[in-house]
């Protein structure tokens, strides 16, 4: 199964135009095989799963931990006590914090 004419015949100087035309006709020239239908869609979405798992482990889990710790009162050494939104209201009511945010 050849897709191109016989190049040995084309580049020989003694070839006639009729011989050249004979190499360009018939079953010798055929279109290249088409790719499978499934491969035309591109890579599978499953390739993103490892990246999403790594993102969840190293970004989302610590983020949830930080939000949970922001709702507590803890000095880093003693016991953790639940504070709710009181720490957020104290932080946002502080003029130094507001100046840093707006400022």
BADO-163815 format. One record per residue (C-alpha): residue in three letters; x, y, z. Coordinates in steps of 0.2 Angstrom, whole numbers, padded with zeros to 4 digits, m for minus. Example, Ala and Ser with C-alpha at 12.3 -4.5 7.8 and 13.67 -1.06 7.14 Angstrom:
% residues 2
marlum rest ALA	px 0062	py m0022	pz 0039
marlum rest SER	px 0068	py m0005	pz 0036
% end
This chain:
% residues 103
marlum rest UNK	px 0000	py 0000	pz 0000
marlum rest UNK	px 0009	py 0016	pz m0006
marlum rest UNK	px 0003	py 0033	pz m0004
marlum rest UNK	px 0016	py 0042	pz m0016
marlum rest UNK	px 0022	py 0038	pz m0033
marlum rest UNK	px 0038	py 0028	pz m0035
marlum rest UNK	px 0051	py 0042	pz m0032
marlum rest UNK	px 0065	py 0031	pz m0041
marlum rest UNK	px 0055	py 0033	pz m0057
marlum rest UNK	px 0052	py 0052	pz m0055
marlum rest UNK	px 0070	py 0057	pz m0053
marlum rest UNK	px 0077	py 0046	pz m0067
marlum rest UNK	px 0082	py 0058	pz m0081
marlum rest UNK	px 0076	py 0046	pz m0095
marlum rest UNK	px 0058	py 0045	pz m0089
marlum rest UNK	px 0045	py 0052	pz m0101
marlum rest UNK	px 0030	py 0062	pz m0097
marlum rest UNK	px 0019	py 0047	pz m0100
marlum rest UNK	px 0028	py 0036	pz m0088
marlum rest UNK	px 0027	py 0050	pz m0075
marlum rest UNK	px 0009	py 0051	pz m0078
marlum rest UNK	px 0007	py 0033	pz m0076
marlum rest UNK	px 0015	py 0033	pz m0059
marlum rest UNK	px 0002	py 0047	pz m0053
marlum rest UNK	px m0013	py 0037	pz m0058
marlum rest UNK	px m0022	py 0021	pz m0052
marlum rest UNK	px m0022	py 0014	pz m0034
marlum rest UNK	px m0005	py 0020	pz m0030
marlum rest UNK	px m0011	py 0037	pz m0024
marlum rest UNK	px m0023	py 0035	pz m0009
marlum rest UNK	px m0027	py 0046	pz 0005
marlum rest UNK	px m0019	py 0043	pz 0021
marlum rest UNK	px m0029	py 0033	pz 0034
marlum rest UNK	px m0040	py 0043	pz 0045
marlum rest UNK	px m0037	py 0043	pz 0064
marlum rest UNK	px m0049	py 0034	pz 0075
marlum rest UNK	px m0065	py 0044	pz 0080
marlum rest UNK	px m0061	py 0043	pz 0098
marlum rest UNK	px m0044	py 0051	pz 0096
marlum rest UNK	px m0051	py 0066	pz 0088
marlum rest UNK	px m0058	py 0072	pz 0104
marlum rest UNK	px m0042	py 0075	pz 0112
marlum rest UNK	px m0035	py 0069	pz 0129
marlum rest UNK	px m0047	py 0062	pz 0142
marlum rest UNK	px m0053	py 0072	pz 0156
marlum rest UNK	px m0047	py 0059	pz 0168
marlum rest UNK	px m0029	py 0066	pz 0165
marlum rest UNK	px m0034	py 0081	pz 0176
marlum rest UNK	px m0039	py 0070	pz 0191
marlum rest UNK	px m0021	py 0068	pz 0199
marlum rest UNK	px m0019	py 0087	pz 0197
marlum rest UNK	px m0036	py 0090	pz 0206
marlum rest UNK	px m0031	py 0078	pz 0220
marlum rest UNK	px m0015	py 0086	pz 0223
marlum rest UNK	px m0024	py 0103	pz 0223
marlum rest UNK	px m0037	py 0097	pz 0235
marlum rest UNK	px m0024	py 0090	pz 0247
marlum rest UNK	px m0011	py 0105	pz 0247
marlum rest UNK	px m0023	py 0119	pz 0245
marlum rest UNK	px m0041	py 0116	pz 0250
marlum rest UNK	px m0038	py 0105	pz 0265
marlum rest UNK	px m0026	py 0118	pz 0273
marlum rest UNK	px m0039	py 0132	pz 0268
marlum rest UNK	px m0053	py 0123	pz 0278
marlum rest UNK	px m0041	py 0121	pz 0293
marlum rest UNK	px m0037	py 0140	pz 0293
marlum rest UNK	px m0055	py 0145	pz 0292
marlum rest UNK	px m0059	py 0133	pz 0306
marlum rest UNK	px m0045	py 0140	pz 0316
marlum rest UNK	px m0050	py 0158	pz 0313
marlum rest UNK	px m0066	py 0154	pz 0322
marlum rest UNK	px m0057	py 0149	pz 0338
marlum rest UNK	px m0047	py 0157	pz 0351
marlum rest UNK	px m0030	py 0149	pz 0353
marlum rest UNK	px m0013	py 0156	pz 0358
marlum rest UNK	px m0004	py 0142	pz 0349
marlum rest UNK	px 0001	py 0133	pz 0366
marlum rest UNK	px m0014	py 0131	pz 0377
marlum rest UNK	px m0031	py 0123	pz 0374
marlum rest UNK	px m0042	py 0128	pz 0359
marlum rest UNK	px m0058	py 0136	pz 0363
marlum rest UNK	px m0073	py 0140	pz 0351
marlum rest UNK	px m0075	py 0158	pz 0348
marlum rest UNK	px m0087	py 0159	pz 0333
marlum rest UNK	px m0087	py 0175	pz 0324
marlum rest UNK	px m0081	py 0185	pz 0339
marlum rest UNK	px m0063	py 0185	pz 0333
marlum rest UNK	px m0069	py 0191	pz 0316
marlum rest UNK	px m0080	py 0205	pz 0323
marlum rest UNK	px m0065	py 0211	pz 0334
marlum rest UNK	px m0053	py 0210	pz 0320
marlum rest UNK	px m0064	py 0220	pz 0308
marlum rest UNK	px m0069	py 0233	pz 0322
marlum rest UNK	px m0051	py 0237	pz 0325
marlum rest UNK	px m0046	py 0254	pz 0317
marlum rest UNK	px m0029	py 0247	pz 0313
marlum rest UNK	px m0036	py 0233	pz 0303
marlum rest UNK	px m0048	py 0244	pz 0294
marlum rest UNK	px m0034	py 0256	pz 0289
marlum rest UNK	px m0024	py 0241	pz 0283
marlum rest UNK	px m0038	py 0234	pz 0272
marlum rest UNK	px m0045	py 0251	pz 0266
marlum rest UNK	px m0029	py 0260	pz 0265
% end
